[in-house]
Amino acid sequence: MVCVAAILTCSSPAAAEDLSIQFEGENFSAHVDDYPLKAVADRIEKEKGIWFKAGEVLMQKKIFADFDDLPLEQGLEVILSRMNYSLVYDGKDEVVGVFLFKSLEPTQKRNIRSLRRPVRRRPRILSRRTPQPFRN
């Protein structure tokens, strides 16, 4: 793998795809076409120190992103737009990490929806009682 540090452009001999990520202050540009998330995440972590936590299957998902001069948070949103994720912030409201989650199967979604529905219970009917005098 051949990499140029300033622009972070990589070409893998096994793949014809190119990965180009360029950071300029608080903004960055990315031109990624059919490249694994792991490679993109490694570049972002190396340059900005933002960690990515996900299973190996998610890290192999292919990324398609093409943007110029976006703030870090918006750029991450574009890169991760086809995934379930959560950004992690520090005390200064700066992004320090990303958690990635797998998508749920339709049957799992139905099960979750059914758990959220309130359980309908039959109303309890009390039998009528006649008042009794108080006894000492």
BELBEL-V975894 format. One record per pair of residues at least 12 apart in sequence whose ideal C-beta (glycine too) atoms are under 8 Angstrom apart, sorted by the first residue. I is the first residue (numbers start at 1). J is the second residue. Records with the same first field share a line. If there is no record, write none. Layout:
BEGIN
I = J ; J
END
This chain:
BEGIN
1 = 13
6 = 22
7 = 20 ; 21 ; 22
8 = 20 ; 21 ; 22 ; 23 ; 43 ; 46 ; 47
10 = 39 ; 43
15 = 35
17 = 33 ; 34 ; 35
18 = 31 ; 33 ; 35
19 = 32 ; 35 ; 39 ; 40 ; 43
20 = 32
21 = 40 ; 43 ; 44 ; 47
23 = 47 ; 48
24 = 69
26 = 71 ; 72
27 = 69 ; 70 ; 71 ; 72 ; 75
28 = 69 ; 70 ; 72 ; 75
29 = 67 ; 68 ; 69 ; 70 ; 75
30 = 65 ; 66 ; 67 ; 75 ; 78 ; 79
31 = 65 ; 66
32 = 63 ; 64 ; 65 ; 66 ; 79
33 = 64 ; 66
34 = 62 ; 63 ; 64
35 = 62 ; 63
36 = 59 ; 60 ; 61 ; 62 ; 63
37 = 52 ; 54 ; 58 ; 59 ; 60 ; 61 ; 62 ; 63 ; 83 ; 100
38 = 59 ; 60
40 = 63 ; 65 ; 79
41 = 59 ; 98
44 = 76
48 = 72
49 = 96
50 = 76 ; 95 ; 96 ; 97 ; 98
51 = 96 ; 97 ; 98
52 = 97 ; 98 ; 100
53 = 97 ; 98 ; 99 ; 100
54 = 99 ; 100 ; 101
55 = 100 ; 102
57 = 102
58 = 83 ; 100 ; 101 ; 102
59 = 100
61 = 82 ; 83
63 = 79
65 = 78 ; 79 ; 81
72 = 95
73 = 87 ; 95
76 = 95 ; 98
80 = 98 ; 100
83 = 100 ; 101
84 = 100 ; 101 ; 102 ; 103
85 = 98 ; 99 ; 100 ; 101
86 = 98 ; 99 ; 101
END
